[in-house]
Amino acid sequence: MTAAGPSPDVRQQPPLPRRTLAGYALGSLVTGPFGTVPGLLLLPYLTDTLGVAAGVAGLLVLLPKAWDVLVNPVAGRISDRTGDRRPFLLGAGLLLAVLFAAMFAGPFRGTGPAGAYVAVAFLAAATAYAFFQVPYVAMPAELTDGYAERTRLMTWRVAVLALAILVSGALAPLVVDLGGGGRTGHRWSGAFVGALIVVGTLGVFFGTRTAESRTAPGAEPSWRGQLRIAASNVPFRGLLACWVVQAAGIGTMLAGVQYFADHVIVQEAGATFLFAAFVGPALLVMPLWTRVGARAGKLRALILASLLFAAGALGLLSAGHIPVTLTYLIVALIGCGYAGQQVFALAMLPDRIADETARTGRRQAGVFTGLWTAGETLGLALGPGVFALVLQLFGYVPSSTGAAAAQDDTARLGILLGFTVVPAILVGAAVLLLRRYED
């Protein structure tokens, strides 16, 4: 892995206005809740409220997300050829808000119909999300040519992303409880997250309306040609592969939060406190990560953040045998690593897009980000699937009462390993995929 500094011609660029920084960052109120809450609530909703077996529930969560692997590149191609990406944000974001609430509406009784309804609603929501997320992630490469400005833009975005994850991830389980639990509580939670998505959609649409866009004159004429260019970009391939594997690790940990709170640390409202511990410190360390990136480079900073996440996850193996306060502190350490992962990976993506656009003279940010978001979506979908498989292998007992069933020692061991060792291996080992990346 080499870490040569950026060339001087991309360092000196005028700073982005604060209105643009803040407006773009508000889109994280859409991506944060949708990327977090399904991974947090959907699997326990299926197993502990609808009574779906853990293995089947894992498939129901995985398949709609896997569909986005096909949809996201198509969304990128369409947004490249259309021109202005902002109308996609408005239309897809508002539709997503409605469909998200529908996911937890629970209109059908019976395990089979109820599970099938969730899968269909999740599929529709994931499709709408693709047409929001892909244009949204493509925008930074077109908002500025500055190497450092992209880090600054991503710092703003990830700060709001951390806040969005904190609000949605910590409060969504609490809203379920305050709403009476079971189906009714989940309906209130779905409506709450849908409202957050509406706020984020309107914020990013109106907040970026005055932003300049530095786009190439035209898109690559053929679909096959665009995919070929993306596939031939070795640094992009390595970065994408690392992002997918790490997303799977993060998704595995998110899927296990409720189970870990209920069966390992055995804390009432433990999922809310775990999420606060995970995301809250990220807001504080963002300026520190910016300094680390400026001094060490984005690549080394990403590796450092990933190893910090992995070390913290392994430290949680002691949970249940140490004071719960110490467990929350370890989770906070993991959150610091997670914040750095997000900042630097998302800042490195537009660097790769801008380099390729300058080389080819074609507008292809949408295809690159389509592949990127497809990979992220697949990784986040694989996470709950992996965790559900661990539950199944260790004999987890489902429930249709709205409350988790009592579990034996073997099932609790599976929850612990799925929440700690599996994410640590996936996130830590993924940095080996960056060995051919040049900063």
N, C-alpha and C positions, 0 to 999 in steps of 0.2 A: 504494500500500500504506500503510495507516495502522496505527499501533501504539499506540493508546490503552491505558492501563493497565487492569487488571481493576478491577471495581467493588469497594468496600470490603467488601460483604457476602460475597464469596467469598474474601477474603484471610484473615480470622481464623477458622481452624478448628483444632480440637485435633489434635495430631500423631498420626500412625498409630503403633501399637506396633511395636517392632523385630521382634517375632515375625511380624507381618503383612507388614512390608516384606521381611524375609528369605524368608518362606514364599512370597509371591507371586513374588519374584525367581527362586526356584528353577525356576519354570516355563520359564525361559530355557534350562535344560538340555534341554528338548524342542524349543523353537522355534529355538534357535541351531544345533544339529547338523542338523536337518532343513532349515533354510533355507540352510545352508552346504555340507554335504558332498555332496549330489547335484549342486549347481552346480560343485563342485570336482572330484569324481571321476567322475561318471556319463558325461560326454562323452568324456574320455580312456579310460575303461573300455570304452565302446562302440567307439571308433575304433582304440585301440591294443591291446586285449585280445580283443575279439570280432570285430574286422575289419569293422565296419560303416562304410560311406562317411560322410564328415563331414556331408553334407546330410541324409541319412536319419537319422543319429544326432541331429542337431538337432531333427528332427521328433519322434523318439521321446522326447526330453526335454521338448519343448514341449507336446505334446498332452495328456499326463496332467495337467500343471499347468494348462493352459487349461480342463480339465474343472472345476477348482475354482472357476473364475469363476461357474459355475452352482451348485455345491454350497455354497459359503461363505454366500451369502445365505440359503439354505434352512436351514443349520445355525444361523445367527443367529436366524431366525424361530422355529425349534423351541426354542432355548434361552431366548428371550424368553418363550415361552408356558409353558415347563415350570416356571420359578421358579429353583430352586437350580442354579447353573452347575457346581458342583464335581463332581457325578457324571459329567458329560461329560468332565472333565479326566482322571478315573481310567480310565474305560472306553476312551476313544479313545486316551489316551496309552499304555496297556499294549498295545493292539492295534497301534498304530503301531510300537512297539519290535519286535514280531515281524515285521511287514511290511517294516520297513527292512532287517532282516537278510536277509529273503527276496529283496530286490531284487538283492543281490550273490551269491546262492547259486549262480547259473550252472549249473543242472542239465542244460541242453540244449547239444548240440554243433551246429555249423553256424551260419553268420551269421544266417540268417533266423529260425529257431526261437529262438535265443539272444536276438536283439534284440527279438522279439515278447514273450518272457517278461519281459524287463526292463520293457517298456512296460506290460504288464498289472500286474506287481507294483508299479510306480511309481504307476499309477493307483489301485490299492487303498490304497497308503500315503498318497497325497495326499488321498483321501477321509477316511481316519481322522484325518489331520492337521487337516482342516477342522473336524471336530467337537471337536478339542482347542483349536485356535488361536482360533476365533471366540469361544467363551465366555471364554477366557483374556484376550483383548484387551478384552472388554467389561467385565471386572471393575473396573478402576480408576475408571471413572465412578460405580460403585456403592459403592466402598470409602471414598471421601472426597468432600466437597464443596469442598475447599480448592484454590484455584488453585495456590498454591505447593506444597501437599502432593502434588499430582499430579506436579509436576516432581521432588519428592523421591522419590516412589514409582518414577518412571521412571528416576531416576538409579540407584537400587538395581537395578532390573531390567536396565538396559543395562550396568551393571558386571558382573553375572553373565552377561549375554548375551555381553559381550566375552570373559569367561573361558571360556564354553562354546564360542564360536567358536575361541578360541585352542587349547583342548584338542582339540576335534573336528577343526578344520581343519588344525592343525599335526600332530596325531598320526595322523589317519586315513591320509594318504599314507605316513607312516612305518610304520604297522602293515602296510600293503600290502607294503612292502619287506621288513620283518622276517618276514612270513608267506610269503616266497618269491616275491612278485610274481604276476602273472597272475591266473587264476581263484582259486587257493587264497589268495593274499594278500588279494584283495578280499573273500573270504568272512570271513576273520578281521576285516577292517576293518568290515564290515557288522555283525558280532556285537558288536564294541567300541562302535560308535555306538548300537546297540540297547540295550546296557547303560546307557549314559549317559541315554538317553531314559527308561528305567525309573526311574533315580534321580531325575530331574527330575519325573516324574509323581507319584511317591510324596511327594516333598518339597513340591510345591505343594498337593497334596490335603490332607495332614495339617497343613501349615504355615499354611493359611488357615482351618482349621475353626472357630477362635474369632473370626474377623473379623466385624465388623458389616457389614451390607449395606444401603445406602440406595437402595432401589428404588422406582420409581413404582408406584402401585397396580395397574396393568394394562397389557397390551400394546395397541398400536394394533390394532383388531379386524380390519382387512383387510390382506392382503399388499400389495395394490396401494396402499393408503393409506400404509403404511410406506415403500414405495419412493418414493412421490410426495413425502412429507415430506423424505426424505433428498436427493432430487434438487433440491428447492426451496431447500435450505440452501446459499447461494452460498459462504460461507467453507469449508464442508465439501467442496464440489465442487472448489474450487481446491486445497485441501490434499490431497485424494485424487489429483487429477490429477498434482500434483507428486510425490507418493509413488510412484505407479505408474512414472512416467518415471525417477525416480531409482533405483527398484528394478531397472529394466531395465539401467541403467548399472552398478550394483553387480553384478548378475548376469552381465553381460558380462565384467567384470573377474575375478570369481570363476572363470568358466569358462576363462579364459585363464591361470590361475596355473601349472598344470602345464606347459602349452605354453611359456609365457614362461621358466620355469626351465630347461626342456630345450633350447630352441632359441635363446634370446636371450642370457641371462646364462650359460647352459651350466654349471650348478652341480649337483653331486650333492646330493640331498635339498634342492634349492633351494626346492621348494614349501613344505616345512616352515619354512624360514627366512623366506621371504616372508610366510607367514601369521603367524609370530611377530612379525615387524616391523610387520605391518599391525594386529594386534590388541593386542599387548603394551602399547604406549604409551597406548592408549585407557583402560586401567585407571588410568593415572596422571593423565590430563587430565580425568577425570570431574568432580572438585571444581571445576576451573577453569571448565568449561562451565556448571556450576551457577551460579557467580558471574556469568559473562557473561550468562546468561539472566535473572538477577535484576536486573542493571543495564540491559541493553539491551532486554529483552523476548524472548519465545520466537521471535517471527517474525524479528526482526533476527539473532538468534543462529543460527537455522536457515539463513538466507541466508549468513551468514559461514561456517558450517561447510561448506555446499555448495560455495562458491567455493574454500575451502581444499582440498577434495577434488579439484576440477577442476584447480586449479593444479598440485597434486602429480602428478596423472595425466599432464598435459602434460610435466612435468619428466622423466618416465620415458622420453620419446623419446630421451634420450641414453644409455639403458641399452645395454650392450654396448661402449660407447666410454668409459665412466668406471669407476673402481674399484667393485667389487661392493658394498663397504661403503657407498659413497655411494648406490648404488641402494637398499639396504635403508633408509637414512635417509630417502630420498624416500618410500618406501613407508610408513614410520612417520608422516610428515607426512600422507599420505592417510588413514591410520588415525585420526589425531586429528580430521580432518574428518568421517570416517564416524561416530565416536562422537558428535559433536555432532548430526549429522543424526538419528541414532536417538533421542537423548534428547529433542530438541525436537519432532520430528514426533509421536512417541508421547505426549508430554505435551500437545500441542495437540489431539489427537483427543478425549480425554475432556472437554476444555473445551467442544468443539463438541457432544458428546453431552449433557453436563449442561445446557447452554443450551437445547437443543431439548427435553429432558425437562421442564425448568422451564416452558417456553413452552406445551407441549401437555398436560402432566400424564400422559403415557403412557410406559410402559417400552419403549424401542426401541433400547437400546444394542446388542442383538444384531444388528439389521438394519444399523445404522451400521457396526459392526465386521465384519459379514459382507461388506458392500461393500468395506470397507477391506482386509480380508485377501484377498478375491478379487482386488482390484487389485494388492496386493503379490505374491500368488502369480503372477498373470499377468506382472507386471514381471520377477520373478525367473526365470520360465520363458522370457520373451522374450530375456533376456540370453544364455543359452547358445545359443538359436536364432540370435541375431544373430552371435555369435562363430563358430558353425558355418558360417553363410553366408559370413562373411569368409574362413574357412579354405577353403571350397569355391571361392570366387571366385579365391583366390590359389594354388590348386593344391596344397593339403595332401594328402600321401600317407598313407592309413591303413595299419594293420598288425594282424595277428592273432597276433603272437608274444608279446605282453605287454610289449614294448619299442617305443618310438617309432621310426618309420622315419626315415632321413636325409632332410632337406628342403633344397630349393634356396633361393636368395636371395629369390626372389619369395614363397615360402611363409613364410619367416621375416619378411619385411616385413609380410605380412598379420597374422601373430601380434602383431607389435609395434604396429601400428595398432589392431588389435582390442582390445589390452590397455590402450592409452593414450588415443588420440584419441577413439574411440567413447564410452568411459565419461565422459571429460571433457565432451564435448558434451552428453550426456544429463543428467548430474548438474548441470552449470552452467546450462544453458539452462532447466531445469525450474523454477528460482526465478521465472521470468517468469509462471508460472501462479499465483503467490501475490499478484498485484497487487491483487486485490479482497479479500484476507484482512484481517480486523481482529483484532488481538491483544487 
